[in-house]
Amino acid sequence: MKYFKKSLGQNFLFDKNIIKKIINLTNVKNRNVIEIGPGKGALTDEILKEKPKSLVLIEKDFNLAKELIAKYNKIKFLKVHNKDILQFNIEKIVSKESLIFGNLPYNISSQILIKFLKFSKWPPRFTNVIFMFQKELGEKIIGKYMSKNYGRLSIITNYRLNVINKFLVSPQCFFPQPKVTSMVINFEPKKSNFFIKDINNLEKITNVLFSNKRKMINKNIKKILNENEINKIQGLDVMKRPSEIKPENYYKITEFFEKK
């Protein structure tokens, strides 16, 4: 397996036990499945053994996409898109109760996650998103309130996704070996108790308030809301730092912001 492009962040997962562990996170049989970054098709082969209803592969690398088309050309329910996932309208091809798998390139993995969080229709048509991240990023995505990893990414992710389960993957399971440990996370979409019309506004609010991480939010919040609106948010203490503010408060701030 000599072929790989460092520029695309390619690390091919080959460990069969880990591949089976990923597949076993959910039930693939008779489901519509989308795989992002299939590479050589190691995970794809295992997905096919579970007899999915349909399988869509999205591979940016032209040579790999060509290989995948040749490898699976006799499978009528499998389609390969030679596309950049960040430029591709994935929401358009997600069918009812789809499963999404992805061994994501480390350099764009957070952007890919945000792309899914920004689906215009919510709840979405997918039931699970199973992504592999660099461990350090994975911890930031699932960071709990008041933990060292709690921040913008965990606040935005928590608004739309529940973490069902997760596990770590050693660098030895890939070729070429990355310098870091990976983390597989299985997410399910959730319906929030808060109503934010546009998740871009939540992204904007967190960006403003986290722009001075070490300072209290009392000055920055006034760029977003007036005194009367601030006082209406139950449990909000403006004399705290951004990392000390509950996610629910960020969602409420966004609701008030959208009413303006």
Summary of the structure (lengths in Angstrom):
residues: 260
radius of gyration: 20.1
end to end distance: 56.1
largest distance: 64.6
contacts: 785
relative contact order: 0.12
helix: 40%
strand: 19%
